[in-house]
Amino acid sequence: MKSLRGVALLVTAVLLCLSLTACSREPVDEAGAASGEPATLVVGFSQIGAESAWRTAESNSIRQEAERRGVILKFSDAQQKQENQIKALRSFIAQGVDAIILAPVVETGWEPVLREAKGAAIPVILVDRGVDVSDDSLYVTLIASDFVEEGRMAARWLAGVTDGRANIVELQGTPGSAPAIDRKRGFEEVLAEHPGMVIVKSQSGDFTRAGGKQVMEAFLKAEAGNIDAVYAHNDDMAIGAIQAMQAAGVVPGDDILVVSIDAVRDAFVAMIDGTLNATVECSPLLGPLAFQAVEATLGGEELPKNVVVPDRLFDQSVAAEAIKSRQY
Ligand code: AHR
């Protein structure tokens, strides 16, 4: 199986310009004759890492959908480092992939490499997190949840169960990442309407269970007896915080309320146990939408700049029923 771009490199520039079949992604053999079979797409996927159950579910969704469609997927795990993602993108460009799917770790610093992809006529589809660029033609579309609204949903739920009075500690996601920035913003927007709800401490736990546990241990020492609720930017950090509370003799879900975001399976287990009170869904099952976008843009279709994946909130009252149909 040959990738379109790999094959295209072997034909002359004149043939490339003139051949409509090559433009329509029909494979061309080394002598330049069209084989008549549809080309196998080659897509590079630059993933952030595997910091959370959510992230692993997203990687699985992309891999499964590539396999289902017979797409060759070049998967690169950046181990949380933007520099590794930029290297991966440059490598995809050098290999001449047909398209790139990017889950960017942070919002800024993408412009040069996205220009290189555009210069090579390789479309870039953003999944899950957005980027901050001066020219939005540098990517085709962003397929993601509305992180600001997720923060609002968590805050509205907490306002409802506390009558608008709570000392809150916040576990933030990776600094500079779209979900950490937007989930904080949405939560604080709602808090502005409730003067009795105050964030007494806020720190990053980097979206990891270990980070959530470590930061919560410090919060419990610094604010002993003064914490009513934890707002965690993801479930993994909430679960780490729950472990810290249990080790300190505090009853999570009761002495201290816990609300988080993602709605991974372990969050439902924790809600059934009574240690987590609520979670806002953020779907990682982005593979089908991502590859639809890849195929549509390669087929010449115009796509919306932003595809918003809808979310909802789950609390303990629905957890036992909802866990039966969870896919991640
Ligand atoms: O960008 C989505 C966030 O990244 C998820 O909430 C979190 O679990 C992940 O690491």
Residues whose N, C-alpha, C, O or C-beta is under 5 A from the ligand:
A	BS01	AHR	E51 S52 W54 R55 D128 R129 P179 F207 H233 N234 I261 D262
